[in-house]
Amino acid sequence: MLKQTIQLFGTSGMVEQDDSDTWPHMTLAAKGAMGRKSTLKYQACYETGAPEGWPGPGIVNEGFTKD
């Protein structure tokens, strides 16, 4: 559990402090008139599919993100 927490919240982890600063504003925008009419279009990966020789379980995509 400690290892997972470090990977998620540590330096350059998946969630950083600056991310949490924007979340409340994103929530407010999504509740507005335009936000209710819109759908989420989140296409983050250019390429899909596991890298050649991927040994492990889970879903992995190779390539760079557009974010």
PLY file of the C-alpha trace (Angstrom):
ply
format ascii 1.0
element vertex 67
property float x
property float y
property float z
element edge 66
property int vertex1
property int vertex2
end_header
0.00 0.00 0.00
2.86 2.37 0.77
4.40 1.73 -2.65
1.08 2.47 -4.40
0.62 5.66 -2.40
4.11 6.87 -3.26
3.57 6.16 -6.96
0.22 7.92 -6.99
0.94 10.97 -4.85
4.74 11.24 -4.87
6.97 13.51 -6.93
5.89 13.17 -10.55
3.18 10.74 -9.49
-0.22 10.59 -11.11
-1.77 13.19 -8.80
0.14 16.33 -7.87
-0.75 19.36 -5.76
-1.35 21.62 -8.76
-3.96 19.16 -10.08
-6.10 19.57 -6.99
-6.08 23.35 -7.41
-8.00 23.10 -10.70
-10.49 20.38 -9.76
-12.99 22.64 -7.94
-13.07 25.05 -10.90
-13.58 22.21 -13.36
-16.48 20.93 -11.27
-18.13 24.35 -11.22
-17.73 24.74 -14.98
-19.24 21.31 -15.62
-22.33 22.24 -13.58
-23.01 25.31 -15.74
-25.40 25.62 -18.68
-22.75 24.85 -21.30
-21.26 22.03 -19.24
-24.60 20.24 -19.03
-24.94 20.32 -22.83
-21.44 19.01 -23.53
-20.07 15.49 -23.54
-16.61 14.55 -22.36
-14.20 13.93 -25.20
-11.01 12.68 -23.61
-8.76 11.08 -26.19
-5.42 10.97 -24.43
-3.37 8.42 -26.40
-2.08 8.75 -29.92
-1.33 5.04 -30.15
-3.05 2.12 -28.53
-1.89 -1.38 -27.80
0.66 -2.92 -25.49
4.35 -2.56 -26.28
5.96 -5.55 -27.95
7.04 -8.07 -25.34
4.88 -6.64 -22.53
5.11 -9.33 -19.82
2.61 -8.18 -17.28
-1.09 -8.17 -16.64
-3.19 -5.08 -17.04
-4.00 -2.71 -19.86
-1.04 -0.79 -21.26
-0.89 1.62 -24.18
2.30 2.55 -25.96
2.93 6.06 -27.24
2.68 9.67 -26.17
-0.34 11.47 -24.78
-1.97 14.55 -26.29
-2.58 16.26 -22.96
0 1
1 2
2 3
3 4
4 5
5 6
6 7
7 8
8 9
9 10
10 11
11 12
12 13
13 14
14 15
15 16
16 17
17 18
18 19
19 20
20 21
21 22
22 23
23 24
24 25
25 26
26 27
27 28
28 29
29 30
30 31
31 32
32 33
33 34
34 35
35 36
36 37
37 38
38 39
39 40
40 41
41 42
42 43
43 44
44 45
45 46
46 47
47 48
48 49
49 50
50 51
51 52
52 53
53 54
54 55
55 56
56 57
57 58
58 59
59 60
60 61
61 62
62 63
63 64
64 65
65 66
